[in-house]
Amino acid sequence: MTIALRQATWGDLGMICRLRVQRTAWLTARGSDQWTVAGRGLPIEIFARAVGRSLDAGETWIAEVAGEPAGTITVNDRADAGLWSAWELDDAVIAHYMIVDLRFAGRRVGHHLLAHAGLLARSQGRTWVRLDAWTTNTDLHAYYRSAGFRLVRIAGPLALGPSRALFERRADSWDPALPVPVPAVGRVAAPALLRPPPPNN
């Protein structure tokens, strides 16, 4: 199975929101309050606005399997206040909003999305991929450990949100051959370091 990565466009916003609703329902059925309003997750309208800003900035990516959207991730250099120190942010990219379509669960789509975050970090000369996970979702913590991340700490009282479990992985620890980005579409261009080389003529 081939997993391809491409930069997201505004046309993907509805699909990304659908994935968020789908996964929230799946989590709720398993007793988790992740992403629910009761658990202090972002309402879908605010989530959509946040993703829209990331789309404008060229920070959101889509994984595709046989041309079908299978998952998404947003990667930038920002995090909520009180999570990471300034020096931790300076040497890292931060992964956000990683969601895999349930139809593609178990096919390592998430691992490819995280590997892409590692590629982005390396292209920017940064050492780490860091992320915050829902504090009470220990199954999610186990997932990130299985993906090669280590738990750094649970953020202290200055972090007010529900995602305070902080994980990191070195950007150079992924196989540099994974994943293979495809050219950006739409008006947001991929960084030059991420474009595939031109074919030999």
Residue, then its C-alpha position, 0 to 999 in steps of 0.5 A: m500500500t502506497i501512502a502519498l503526502r500532499q499539501a492541503t488546500w481550502g477544498d480539504l477543510g470539510m473533509i478535515c472537519r468530517l474526520r474530526v467529528q468521526r474520530t470524536a464520536w469513536l473516542t466518545a464510544r470508548g469512554s474518552d472525552q477527547w475533543t468533546v466540548a465537555g472535555r474542553g475540546l474546541p467546538i467544531e466551528i472554532f476548530a475549523r477556523a484554526v485549521g483554516r488559518s493553517l491552510d492559509a499558512g501552508e501548514t496542513w498536509i493530507a495523506e492519501v491512499a490510492g488517491e483517497p484522503a486517509g488522514t491529516i496533520t498540521v505542522n508549525d512552530r507554535a504551541d499553546a501557552g505553558l506547554w513548551s519552553a521558548w528554547e524547546l520551541d526554537d529547535a522543533v516543529i510542533a505537530h497538531y490535529m493529526i487524524v486518521d480516517l477510521r477506514f484506514a486505521g491500522r495501516r500506518v497512515g499516522h506513522h507516515l504523517l509523523a514521519h512527514a513532520g520529521l521531514l519538515a523539521r529537517s528541512q527547517g534545520r530543527t532537531w525535534v518533532r514535538l506534540d501535546a496529547w490529550t492528558t487523560n487518553t493513555d491509549l493515545h500516549a501508548y500510540y505515540r510511544s509505539a511511533g517512537f516518541r517519548l513522554v517528556r512530561i505532563a505540563g504544569p499548572l501554567a498549561l490550562g488546556p486538556s492536552r498536556a502530555l508532551f511527547e518528542r522524537r528526534a527529527d533525524s530518527w526517521d527513515p529519510a526515504l519516507p514519506v514522498p511528498v507530491p507537489a503542492v496544489g492550489r495557491v500555497a506552494a510547498p517549500a522548495l526543499l520538499r519538492p521532488p527533483p525534476p525528472n532527468n531528460 
